[in-house]
Structure formats: C-alpha cells, structure tokens
Amino acid sequence: MASGSSSSSNWVMESGDIPHVLAVDDSLVDRKLVEKLLRNSCCKVTTAENGPKALELLGLSSGEQNTLNGRSKVNLVITDYCMPGMTGYELLKKIKQSSVMKEVPVVIMSSENIPTRVNKCLEEGAQMFILKPLKQSDVKQLTCQLMNLGR
C-alpha cells in the first residue's frame, strides 16, 4: 500500500470509527460465532444468511437501494465459501465487479482447505482466506488489518 495517497472510497476507516462488518453464512451457528467474535473485537456486525441477501444489503441486487446506506458503510465483508444458491466466490466476484463496492475487502471462510479454491478466491480479489472454525486470533488479525487500511 502506498502511503500518503488520499482515497475517498467508502470503505476507508476514519480514525475512531468502529469497523462495520457484513458477515455472510448460511449456517446460523457459524453466523452467530462470527458475529460474537467480531463484536468481541469491537466491530459493528450485520449478518446475512446468503449471497443474494448480502447483495441486497450492499445495494448491489438489481434495482435495489443500499439498505445499509442510511445507517452505516460496510468496511469488510466476511463470507462462507460453500452456500446454497450463490457461493462465497460468486458473491466475491459480484462485489469486485461493482464500481461502488470493489474497494471493500472481502474475506472468504471455508471448512475445506482446497488449494485451488483458496487460490481462485485470492486471484479474484479476496483479502484473505480463513479456515473454519473461525478463531478470535483470526478476527484480531482482520481487525488490525482493517484499522491499518484506514490510515
């Protein structure tokens, strides 16, 4: 990252801001775990149970307004890879294709360590690929990165 470059993109953290994370997972148990770990790290969390719902919240579904727009910007999206209907990889691609949201870091989680899958996600622009179950140390690393991105 070049220092000194000024960016007005909507994901950049203002100093003192609480990071807002959109957590996407079709498993309620995993969603609750991610939410708890993120809240422990002083993050604001919005959850979605699938890719289409996440796109709707981000304002990227066809013709929808960003339902988070009035409330808060999203600084990070963390999504499960394996979900019915739309995979985390497909969600990542849609976010990265958006002129408005492409700068938002996306982290992919999976319980399967498949190198080709990991590489595919990283090549498509994922910030990180984390193996489930998510641990507090993973979240600490994420939030540290988020804070540094905004400086």
Summary of the structure (lengths in Angstrom):
residues: 151
radius of gyration: 14.3
end to end distance: 10.5
largest distance: 41.9
contacts: 460
relative contact order: 0.20
helix: 36%
strand: 16%
